[in-house]
Amino acid sequence: MIIRLINAGFKDQTRTVLFSGLDLFTSANVNGVGKSAVLETFKLALTGEIPGRAKNVDDILQFTSLDEIKVGIVAETCRGAVHVERRFLRFAAKGEKRPVSVNGAVKKFEEGSQWVRQHIGAVSISFDPFEFLNLTDAKKRQWIIAHSPESMRFDPETLHAFLLGRMVENILGTGIVHSLLTALGSKSLKEICKKADPQKVSLLREGLEDVLRQQDPGILSLILKTLDAVFRIVGKYSSSEENSNAMLRHLKTEILRLKNAVRDQDIALACMGPASFNTGVFPTGQGLSDCRQGILNLSEKIEALDKRMESIRNQKASDNKREQRIVFLEKNISRLVEKMNPDMNDALIKMRALLHHKRQQPDALQEKLKNLNRELSPFAVDFQAQENKLRQLTDQLKFQQDKLETLGCAQFACPVADEIRCDTDMAPYREILLANIERLGAEEKIMCQSFASARQALSACQSEIAALDAQLADMLAGNQKIQREIGLVEEQIQLEEKETAKAHGQLTAYREEMSAMEEEMSAMEEEMSAMASETNRSAPEIYPGEEGGAEILAEEKAALILARQDQQRSLDEGLRLQGKKEAVDKLLGQKKLWQQELKIVKQIHDLLGCVQEEMASAIAGALETEVNDVLKLIDHDYHFTLNLQGANFEMGWNRDGKVIPFKTINSAHFVIFIVPFLAALIQRLARTRDKTGLPTLKALCIEAESLTPDNLRALLQGLS
């Protein structure tokens, strides 16, 4: 039981409502006090949406000026109190705008909603009579089916086996399906699908697929393809009615697509023209292979002609090159003969001999210079000795003179006492010194005269040697100049010899090449003469060099090309006709395949519609029975009627065979009938959950405005 409802932000309200089990919210003709807000908050907290008004988070956030709505419930369960809180955030990442908190544990929207259905229960109905009566018949029908256990018992595997069984019955008859059902202990497809035994359903599906696979694998492939596509759109958290409608919409889309595809094939076939084709018959009367072979043969002939024409062109080009080469050789031979001049080489040899003769011989001069140097060497040694002796004599003379000068002014002091003076007579010693000085002066004079003579002789000898050195240097410089001139002449001689050898080699090579070409031309002329003299040629042949040969081959090639073009046109026409027939066959095959698929999709669509109608019929019958069982406790004359088949929605009071529909909220019969009707809906849903062991929450919210006091009292009595 839900004991508390919390609203923080929905319709900019903040309130907590405590429930007792049967609660009435009224106002004395005052609107805007929050009665509807309580009921809508209850819907939002329990289901995460406001049925018919707001399904996604953007629609829900339109009921507030805030950035967040927070609603919650506190429910008493067998395991204790459970607090479920739902938040709707304006600014959050994708997939995180509708978190659900269960006892503080945050879950995503789908996971949280599933937890609420599994642990609190899903048997809750929020009913607004005024809103219900203003719905279209289709919406009313959908609302009743969505709140019925048949809608909740939707099993894709069972429905898949049921549709496959019906398709096998349509294609192969009921006998095969009946034998499979008998083997499984069932009498009909409805029975085995009603029990929904997973093992039997799986065995039935495998048996049906095996039968179709043996009879027509193509049909089986199309059926399974269609069914797989249909069941891929089944929503995990959607009701049977929602899934069925989605599947029917998908099938209708496929039917439209296949119809358009078949129509497109018909248009394409109409554009192809009349379908009268004879594959392999062509305007020339030949087959495709004959045309291809003929084109191949003509191409080979054209290729052979191209080779022969290329050979002729190459031969002509070769002849032109040969003639140009001969002219070139003749010119170069004449040039080389003129270039080879032996007189120039003889003149260079004579010049070289003259230069050799002009060279001077410095040997005698060098020998004379050598002898002078030999004679000068002892003389120079003697001159050096005399110079040394003169220097010694001069030194002795200067020494004696210094001693004499010292004796004249010397004062000798006693080494013992300064006041003691030497009175010795130095005259004898002075005389000896004067005699030595005189003798040494005479010897110095004689030596100076001898040294001057030697110096003069040495200078003369050195002058002669210098003159000879200068003469030798001039001679050597002249010889070097002459040697350079000789080198230049020898280089010129070598260059002339090389040029002469090169010219001689070229001349020999040119003459040999000229001779070979003349021999080749002679051989070709003999061959051409032999070919021209033949008279037993079976077909006209063109040989290289024949006048007009290339033109004859070009004409023959043009004729072959025209013949090949004719053959190609014939082949293209044949291929066009063959391609047209293949395209038509392909279009017809694709059209047949799509027609077959369209037929299967239509059958599955009709079968699914029948299933939906059967489900609606079963819901209407069960509701009539249960509501009337309750009404008998009030009055045996009250009889509730409900028709949900097709577009004929009918709901009202069956009074003596005449149905009085519910039109206004204040009609007495509507108030009398509404409580049993809603109670039957809740009880049927609750029983379904009880069978599966799921917890069940029975909650009925009725929003009824402008009821008369009597009708309100009757409504409360019915609810209590």
C-alpha positions in Angstrom: 0.0 0.0 0.0 1.2 3.5 -0.9 1.2 5.5 2.3 3.0 8.7 1.3 3.2 10.9 -1.9 6.0 13.5 -2.2 6.0 16.3 -4.8 8.9 18.8 -5.2 8.6 21.0 -8.3 5.7 19.4 -10.3 3.4 22.3 -11.2 5.8 24.4 -9.1 4.3 22.8 -5.9 6.0 21.3 -2.9 3.9 19.0 -0.7 3.7 15.7 1.0 0.4 13.8 1.0 -0.4 10.9 3.4 -2.9 8.2 2.2 -5.2 6.1 4.3 -6.5 3.7 1.7 -9.6 5.5 0.5 -9.0 9.2 0.1 -11.2 12.0 -1.3 -9.9 15.4 -2.4 -12.6 18.0 -2.9 -13.0 21.8 -3.0 -16.0 24.1 -2.6 -16.3 25.1 -6.2 -12.7 26.4 -6.2 -10.3 25.5 -8.9 -6.5 25.5 -8.7 -6.1 24.1 -5.2 -4.1 21.1 -6.4 -6.6 18.2 -6.7 -5.5 17.2 -10.2 -1.9 17.9 -9.2 -2.1 15.2 -6.6 -3.5 12.6 -9.0 -1.0 13.5 -11.7 1.9 13.4 -9.2 0.7 9.9 -8.3 0.7 8.8 -11.9 4.2 10.4 -12.5 5.7 8.8 -9.4 4.4 5.3 -10.1 4.8 5.1 -13.9 7.3 7.9 -14.8 4.8 9.6 -17.2 1.4 11.2 -17.3 -0.7 9.0 -19.6 -2.2 11.0 -22.5 -0.4 14.2 -21.5 3.3 13.8 -21.0 5.4 10.8 -21.9 9.0 12.1 -22.3 11.1 14.3 -20.1 10.7 17.4 -22.2 6.9 17.1 -22.0 7.0 16.6 -18.2 9.3 19.6 -17.6 6.7 21.8 -19.3 4.8 21.5 -15.9 7.4 23.5 -14.0 9.5 26.6 -14.3 12.3 25.0 -12.3 15.2 22.9 -13.7 14.2 19.8 -11.8 11.1 17.9 -10.8 11.3 15.4 -7.9 8.4 13.1 -7.1 8.3 10.0 -4.9 6.2 7.4 -3.1 6.6 5.5 0.1 5.0 2.0 -0.1 4.5 -0.6 2.6 5.5 -4.1 1.2 6.0 -7.5 2.7 9.7 -6.6 3.0 9.1 -3.3 4.7 8.8 0.3 3.6 10.2 1.2 0.2 11.0 4.7 -0.9 11.0 5.3 -4.7 12.0 8.7 -6.0 11.9 9.9 -9.6 13.8 13.0 -10.8 13.4 14.8 -14.1 16.4 17.0 -15.0 16.4 19.8 -17.6 20.2 19.8 -17.8 21.9 16.4 -17.8 23.7 14.0 -20.1 21.7 12.0 -22.6 20.2 8.9 -20.8 20.6 10.5 -17.4 17.7 13.0 -17.4 15.2 10.6 -15.6 17.1 8.8 -12.8 15.1 6.6 -10.4 16.2 6.2 -6.8 15.1 3.1 -4.9 15.9 3.3 -1.2 18.8 5.6 -2.1 20.2 3.4 -4.9 20.2 5.3 -8.2 19.1 3.4 -11.3 18.4 4.5 -14.9 14.9 5.1 -16.0 14.1 1.8 -17.7 15.8 -0.2 -14.9 14.0 1.7 -12.2 10.6 1.4 -13.9 11.2 -2.3 -14.3 12.1 -2.6 -10.6 8.8 -0.8 -9.6 6.8 -3.1 -11.8 8.5 -6.2 -10.4 8.6 -5.3 -6.7 5.8 -2.9 -6.0 3.4 -3.9 -8.7 1.9 -2.6 -11.9 -1.8 -3.1 -11.2 -2.7 0.6 -10.9 -5.3 2.6 -12.8 -5.6 6.3 -12.9 -9.1 7.1 -14.3 -10.6 10.5 -15.2 -14.2 9.9 -16.3 -14.5 13.2 -18.0 -11.3 12.6 -19.9 -12.3 9.0 -20.7 -15.7 10.0 -22.2 -14.1 12.6 -24.4 -11.6 10.2 -25.9 -12.2 8.8 -29.4 -13.6 5.3 -29.7 -10.1 4.1 -30.9 -8.5 5.7 -27.8 -11.1 4.2 -25.5 -10.5 0.8 -27.1 -6.7 1.1 -26.7 -7.1 2.2 -23.0 -9.2 -0.8 -22.1 -6.9 -3.3 -23.9 -3.8 -1.7 -22.4 -5.3 -2.3 -18.9 -6.2 -6.0 -19.6 -4.1 -9.1 -18.7 -4.3 -10.3 -22.2 -2.2 -7.4 -23.2 0.3 -8.1 -20.5 0.7 -11.7 -21.5 2.2 -10.9 -24.8 4.9 -13.6 -25.6 6.9 -13.0 -28.8 8.0 -16.7 -29.1 4.4 -18.0 -28.8 3.1 -15.4 -31.3 5.9 -16.2 -33.7 5.0 -20.0 -33.6 1.2 -19.1 -34.0 1.8 -16.9 -37.0 4.2 -19.5 -38.6 1.6 -22.2 -38.0 -1.2 -20.2 -39.7 1.2 -19.5 -42.7 1.9 -23.2 -43.0 -1.9 -23.9 -43.0 -2.4 -21.3 -45.7 0.4 -22.7 -47.9 0.3 -26.5 -47.2 -3.1 -27.1 -45.6 -4.2 -27.9 -42.1 -3.3 -31.6 -42.2 0.5 -31.1 -41.6 -0.1 -28.6 -38.8 -2.7 -30.9 -37.2 -0.3 -33.9 -37.2 2.4 -31.8 -35.5 -0.1 -30.6 -32.9 -1.3 -34.1 -32.2 2.3 -35.2 -31.7 2.6 -32.5 -29.0 -0.7 -33.4 -27.3 -2.6 -30.4 -28.5 -5.8 -30.0 -30.5 -5.3 -26.5 -32.0 -2.8 -23.7 -32.4 -4.9 -21.5 -30.0 -4.7 -24.2 -27.3 -0.9 -24.6 -27.4 -0.5 -20.8 -27.6 -2.9 -20.2 -24.7 -0.9 -22.6 -22.5 2.3 -21.0 -23.7 4.5 -24.0 -22.8 8.0 -22.8 -23.9 9.1 -26.4 -24.7 6.1 -27.2 -26.8 6.2 -23.9 -28.6 9.8 -24.4 -29.5 9.2 -27.9 -30.8 6.2 -26.7 -32.8 8.3 -23.9 -34.4 11.1 -26.3 -35.3 8.7 -28.8 -36.8 6.9 -26.1 -38.9 10.3 -24.8 -40.1 11.4 -28.3 -41.1 8.2 -28.9 -43.1 8.5 -25.7 -45.0 12.3 -26.2 -45.5 11.5 -29.6 -47.2 8.7 -28.2 -49.3 9.9 -24.8 -50.3 13.0 -23.3 -48.7 12.5 -20.0 -50.5 9.1 -19.5 -49.0 10.5 -20.3 -45.5 13.3 -17.8 -46.0 10.8 -15.0 -46.9 8.5 -15.9 -44.0 11.3 -16.0 -41.4 12.8 -12.8 -42.9 9.4 -11.0 -42.5 8.7 -12.4 -39.0 12.2 -11.5 -37.8 11.8 -8.0 -39.0 8.5 -7.7 -37.3 9.6 -9.0 -33.9 12.7 -6.9 -33.9 10.5 -3.8 -33.2 8.9 -5.4 -30.1 9.6 -3.2 -27.1 10.6 -4.8 -23.9 8.6 -2.5 -21.7 5.7 -1.9 -24.1 2.2 -3.5 -23.7 0.9 -6.1 -26.1 -1.4 -3.5 -27.7 1.5 -1.1 -28.3 3.7 -3.9 -29.7 0.8 -5.2 -31.9 0.1 -1.7 -33.3 3.8 -1.2 -33.9 4.1 -4.5 -35.7 1.0 -3.7 -37.8 2.4 -0.3 -38.7 5.6 -1.9 -39.8 3.8 -4.5 -41.9 1.7 -1.8 -43.5 4.9 0.1 -44.4 6.3 -3.0 -45.9 3.2 -3.7 -47.9 3.3 -0.1 -49.3 7.1 -0.5 -50.0 6.5 -3.9 -51.8 3.6 -2.5 -53.8 5.7 0.4 -54.9 8.5 -2.0 -55.8 6.2 -4.2 -57.9 4.8 -1.0 -59.6 8.4 0.1 -60.3 9.1 -3.2 -61.9 6.0 -2.9 -64.1 7.1 0.6 -65.2 10.6 -0.7 -65.9 9.2 -3.6 -68.0 6.9 -1.2 -69.9 9.9 0.9 -70.7 11.7 -2.1 -72.1 9.3 -2.4 -74.9 7.7 -5.6 -76.3 9.2 -8.8 -74.8 9.6 -10.7 -78.1 13.3 -11.9 -77.9 15.0 -14.7 -79.8 18.3 -15.1 -78.1 21.1 -16.0 -80.6 19.3 -14.7 -83.7 20.9 -11.7 -85.3 20.4 -9.6 -88.5 23.4 -11.2 -90.2 22.1 -14.7 -89.5 25.1 -15.6 -87.4 25.2 -16.5 -83.7 27.1 -14.7 -81.0 30.0 -17.0 -81.1 30.3 -16.8 -84.9 30.2 -13.0 -84.7 32.9 -12.9 -82.0 35.1 -15.4 -84.0 34.6 -13.4 -87.2 35.6 -10.2 -85.4 38.6 -12.0 -83.9 39.7 -13.3 -87.3 39.4 -9.8 -88.9 41.3 -8.3 -86.0 44.1 -10.8 -86.5 44.2 -9.9 -90.2 44.3 -6.2 -89.4 47.1 -6.8 -86.9 49.1 -8.8 -89.5 48.6 -5.9 -92.0 49.7 -3.4 -89.4 52.9 -5.5 -88.8 53.6 -5.6 -92.6 52.9 -1.9 -93.0 55.2 -1.2 -90.0 57.8 -3.4 -91.6 57.6 -1.4 -94.8 57.8 1.9 -92.9 60.8 0.6 -91.0 62.5 -0.5 -94.2 61.9 2.9 -95.8 63.2 4.6 -92.7 66.2 2.3 -92.7 66.9 3.1 -96.4 66.7 6.8 -95.8 69.1 6.5 -92.8 71.4 4.4 -95.0 71.5 7.0 -97.7 72.0 9.8 -95.2 74.9 7.7 -93.7 76.5 7.2 -97.1 76.4 10.9 -97.8 77.9 11.6 -94.3 80.7 9.0 -94.9 81.6 10.4 -98.2 81.9 14.0 -96.8 84.0 12.9 -93.9 86.3 10.7 -96.0 87.1 13.8 -98.2 87.6 15.9 -95.1 90.0 13.4 -93.5 92.0 13.0 -96.7 92.5 16.8 -96.9 93.3 17.0 -93.2 96.2 14.4 -93.3 99.2 16.9 -94.4 102.7 15.3 -94.0 104.5 18.6 -94.8 103.4 20.2 -91.6 105.0 17.3 -89.6 108.3 17.6 -91.4 108.5 21.3 -90.7 108.0 20.7 -87.1 110.8 18.1 -87.0 113.2 20.6 -88.7 112.3 23.3 -86.2 113.1 20.9 -83.3 116.6 20.1 -84.8 117.3 23.8 -85.2 116.4 24.5 -81.6 118.7 21.7 -80.4 121.5 23.2 -82.4 121.0 26.7 -80.9 121.4 25.4 -77.4 125.0 26.6 -75.9 127.4 24.3 -74.2 128.2 25.7 -70.7 130.6 22.8 -69.9 133.9 24.7 -70.7 132.8 27.8 -68.8 131.9 25.6 -65.8 135.3 23.9 -65.9 137.1 27.2 -66.0 135.1 28.5 -63.1 135.9 25.3 -61.2 139.6 25.8 -61.7 139.5 29.4 -60.6 137.7 28.4 -57.4 140.3 25.7 -56.9 143.1 28.2 -57.2 141.3 30.8 -55.1 140.9 28.4 -52.1 144.6 28.2 -50.9 145.1 31.8 -51.7 142.1 32.7 -49.5 143.5 30.5 -46.7 146.9 32.2 -46.9 145.1 35.6 -46.9 143.2 34.7 -43.8 146.4 33.6 -42.1 148.1 36.9 -42.9 145.1 38.8 -41.7 145.2 36.9 -38.4 149.0 37.5 -38.0 148.5 41.2 -38.8 145.8 41.5 -36.2 148.1 39.8 -33.6 150.9 42.1 -34.4 148.6 45.1 -34.1 147.4 44.0 -30.8 151.0 43.5 -29.5 152.0 47.0 -30.7 149.0 48.5 -29.0 149.8 46.7 -25.7 153.4 47.9 -25.7 152.2 51.5 -26.3 149.7 51.3 -23.5 152.4 50.0 -21.1 154.7 52.9 -22.2 152.0 55.4 -21.5 151.3 54.0 -18.1 155.0 54.2 -17.1 155.0 58.0 -17.8 152.3 58.9 -15.2 152.2 56.1 -12.8 152.5 56.5 -9.0 153.3 53.4 -7.1 152.0 53.1 -3.5 153.3 50.8 -0.9 151.1 47.9 -0.1 151.9 48.2 3.6 151.4 51.9 4.2 149.9 54.6 1.9 152.4 57.3 2.9 155.3 55.2 1.6 156.2 56.0 -2.1 158.3 54.1 -4.6 161.3 56.0 -5.9 162.6 53.3 -8.4 164.1 54.5 -11.8 161.8 53.3 -14.8 164.0 54.7 -17.6 165.6 51.4 -18.6 162.4 49.7 -18.8 160.9 52.6 -20.9 163.8 52.3 -23.4 163.1 48.6 -23.8 159.5 49.4 -24.5 160.4 52.0 -27.1 162.7 49.5 -28.8 159.9 46.9 -28.9 157.4 49.4 -30.2 159.7 50.5 -33.0 160.4 46.9 -34.0 156.8 46.0 -34.0 155.9 49.2 -36.0 158.3 48.2 -38.7 157.0 44.7 -38.8 153.4 46.0 -39.0 154.2 48.3 -41.9 155.8 45.5 -43.8 152.8 43.2 -43.0 150.3 45.9 -44.1 152.0 46.2 -47.4 152.0 42.5 -48.0 148.3 42.3 -46.9 147.2 45.0 -49.3 148.9 43.2 -52.2 147.1 40.0 -51.2 143.8 41.8 -50.8 144.1 43.2 -54.3 145.0 39.8 -55.8 142.0 38.2 -54.0 139.6 40.9 -55.2 140.7 40.5 -58.8 140.2 36.7 -58.6 136.8 37.2 -57.1 135.8 39.7 -59.8 136.8 37.2 -62.5 134.8 34.4 -60.8 131.7 36.8 -60.6 132.0 37.6 -64.2 132.1 33.9 -65.1 129.1 33.2 -62.9 127.0 35.9 -64.6 128.1 34.5 -68.0 127.1 31.0 -66.9 123.7 32.2 -65.6 122.9 34.0 -68.9 123.9 30.8 -70.8 121.7 28.6 -68.7 118.7 31.0 -69.0 119.1 31.0 -72.8 119.2 27.2 -72.8 116.1 27.0 -70.6 114.2 29.2 -73.1 115.3 27.1 -76.0 114.3 24.0 -74.1 110.8 25.3 -73.6 110.5 26.1 -77.2 111.7 22.6 -78.0 109.0 21.2 -75.6 106.3 23.2 -77.3 107.4 21.9 -80.7 107.5 18.3 -79.4 104.0 18.7 -78.0 102.8 20.0 -81.3 104.5 17.2 -83.1 102.8 14.7 -80.8 99.4 16.3 -81.3 99.8 16.2 -85.0 100.8 12.6 -84.8 97.7 11.8 -82.7 95.4 13.7 -85.0 96.9 12.0 -88.0 96.5 8.6 -86.3 92.9 9.4 -85.4 92.1 10.6 -88.8 93.7 7.6 -90.3 91.6 5.3 -88.0 88.4 7.2 -88.9 89.2 7.1 -92.5 89.8 3.3 -92.3 86.5 2.8 -90.4 84.5 5.0 -92.7 85.9 3.2 -95.7 85.1 -0.2 -94.2 81.5 0.9 -93.3 81.1 2.3 -96.8 82.2 -1.0 -98.3 79.8 -3.0 -96.0 76.9 -0.7 -96.9 77.6 -1.0 -100.6 77.7 -4.8 -100.3 74.4 -4.8 -98.3 72.7 -2.6 -100.9 74.0 -4.9 -103.6 72.5 -7.9 -101.8 69.2 -6.1 -101.4 69.0 -5.1 -105.0 69.7 -8.7 -106.0 66.9 -9.9 -103.6 64.4 -7.3 -104.9 65.3 -8.3 -108.5 64.7 -12.0 -107.6 61.3 -11.1 -106.0 60.3 -8.9 -108.9 61.1 -11.6 -111.4 58.8 -14.2 -109.8 55.8 -14.9 -111.8 54.1 -17.7 -109.9 52.8 -15.8 -106.9 49.4 -17.2 -105.7 48.4 -13.9 -104.1 49.6 -10.4 -104.5 52.4 -9.9 -102.0 54.0 -6.6 -101.0 57.7 -6.7 -100.4 59.7 -4.0 -98.8 60.7 -1.3 -101.2 58.0 -2.1 -103.8 56.5 1.1 -105.2 53.0 1.8 -103.7 53.2 -1.2 -101.4 52.1 0.8 -98.3 49.1 2.3 -100.1 47.9 -1.2 -101.2 48.2 -2.5 -97.7 46.3 0.6 -96.3 43.4 0.0 -98.7 43.3 -3.7 -97.7 43.3 -2.7 -94.0 40.5 -0.1 -94.6 38.3 -2.9 -96.2 39.0 -5.2 -93.2 38.1 -2.5 -90.7 34.8 -1.9 -92.5 34.1 -5.6 -92.4 34.9 -5.7 -88.7 32.7 -2.7 -88.0 29.8 -4.5 -89.7 30.5 -7.6 -87.6 30.7 -5.5 -84.4 27.4 -3.8 -85.2 25.8 -7.2 -85.6 27.3 -8.4 -82.3 26.2 -5.2 -80.5 22.7 -5.7 -81.7 22.7 -9.3 -80.6 24.1 -8.4 -77.3 21.6 -5.6 -76.9 18.8 -8.0 -77.5 20.2 -10.6 -75.3 20.9 -8.0 -72.5 17.3 -6.8 -72.9 16.0 -10.3 -72.5 18.2 -10.9 -69.5 17.1 -7.6 -68.0 13.5 -8.4 -68.6 14.0 -11.9 -67.1 15.7 -10.3 -64.1 12.9 -7.8 -63.7 10.2 -10.5 -64.0 12.1 -12.6 -61.5 12.4 -9.7 -59.0 8.8 -8.8 -59.5 7.7 -12.4 -58.9 9.9 -12.5 -55.7 8.5 -9.2 -54.5 4.9 -10.3 -55.3 5.5 -13.5 -53.3 7.0 -11.4 -50.4 4.0 -9.0 -50.7 1.6 -11.9 -50.5 3.4 -13.3 -47.4 3.5 -9.8 -45.7 -0.2 -9.3 -46.4 -1.0 -12.7 -44.9 1.1 -12.0 -41.8 -0.6 -8.6 -41.5 -4.1 -10.1 -41.7 -3.1 -12.9 -39.3 -1.7 -10.4 -36.8 -4.9 -8.3 -37.2 -7.0 -11.3 -36.5 -4.9 -12.0 -33.4 -5.5 -8.5 -32.2 -9.2 -8.8 -32.9 -9.3 -12.1 -31.1 -7.5 -10.6 -28.2 -9.9 -7.7 -28.2 -12.9 -10.1 -28.4 -11.5 -12.1 -25.5 -11.0 -9.0 -23.4 -14.5 -7.7 -24.1 -16.1 -11.1 -23.2 -14.1 -11.5 -20.0 -14.9 -7.9 -18.8 -18.6 -8.3 -19.6 -18.7 -11.5 -17.6 -16.9 -10.1 -14.5 -18.7 -6.8 -14.5 -22.1 -8.4 -14.8 -21.2 -10.8 -12.0 -20.7 -7.8 -9.7 -23.8 -6.0 -11.1 -26.0 -9.0 -10.2 -25.2 -8.2 -6.5 -26.8 -4.8 -7.0 -29.6 -5.5 -9.4 -30.4 -8.4 -11.7 -31.7 -6.0 -14.3 -28.3 -4.3 -14.8 -26.3 -5.8 -17.7 -23.0 -4.3 -18.9 -22.0 -4.6 -22.6 -18.7 -4.0 -24.3 -17.7 -4.5 -27.9 -14.0 -3.9 -28.9 -13.9 -5.5 -32.4 -12.7 -3.4 -35.3 -13.8 0.2 -35.5 -17.2 -0.7 -33.8 -16.5 0.4 -30.2 -19.6 0.0 -28.0 -19.7 0.4 -24.2 -22.9 0.9 -22.1 -26.0 -0.5 -20.4 -27.7 -3.3 -22.2 -31.3 -2.8 -21.3 -33.6 -5.4 -22.7 -31.4 -5.9 -25.7 -31.0 -2.2 -26.4 -27.6 -0.7 -25.6 -27.6 2.7 -23.8 -24.1 4.1 -24.3 -22.3 6.1 -21.6 -22.4 9.7 -22.8 -22.3 12.0 -19.8 -20.5 11.9 -16.5 -23.6 12.7 -14.6 -25.7 9.8 -16.0 -26.7 7.6 -13.2 -26.0 4.4 -15.0 -22.4 5.6 -15.8 -21.7 6.1 -12.0 -23.3 2.7 -11.2 -21.4 0.9 -13.9 -18.0 2.6 -13.6 -16.9 1.1 -10.2 -17.5 -2.6 -11.2 -15.9 -1.9 -14.6 -12.7 -0.5 -13.0 -12.7 -3.1 -10.2 -12.9 -5.8 -12.8 -10.0 -4.4 -14.7 -7.8 -4.3 -11.5 -8.9 -7.7 -10.4 -8.0 -9.3 -13.7 -4.6 -7.7 -13.8 -4.0 -8.7 -10.2 -4.8 -12.3 -10.8 -2.4 -12.4 -13.7 0.4 -11.2 -11.5 -0.5 -13.4 -8.6 -0.2 -16.5 -10.9 3.4 -15.5 -11.7 4.2 -14.8 -8.1 4.7 -11.1 -8.6 3.7 -8.5 -6.0 0.5 -6.6 -6.8 -0.4 -3.0 -6.0 -4.0 -2.2 -6.5 -4.4 1.5 -6.9 -7.4 3.2 -8.5 -7.4 7.0 -8.9 -10.6 8.5 -10.1 -10.8 12.2 -11.0 -14.5 13.1 -11.3 -15.6 16.7 -11.5 -19.0 18.2 -11.3 -20.7 15.1 -9.9 -24.1 15.5 -8.3 -24.2 14.7 -4.6 -26.1 11.5 -5.2 -23.7 10.3 -7.9 -20.7 11.1 -5.7 -22.3 9.2 -2.8 -22.9 6.2 -5.1 -19.3 6.4 -6.4 -17.9 6.4 -2.9 -20.1 3.5 -1.8 -19.0 1.5 -4.8 -15.3 2.2 -4.0 -15.7 1.4 -0.3 
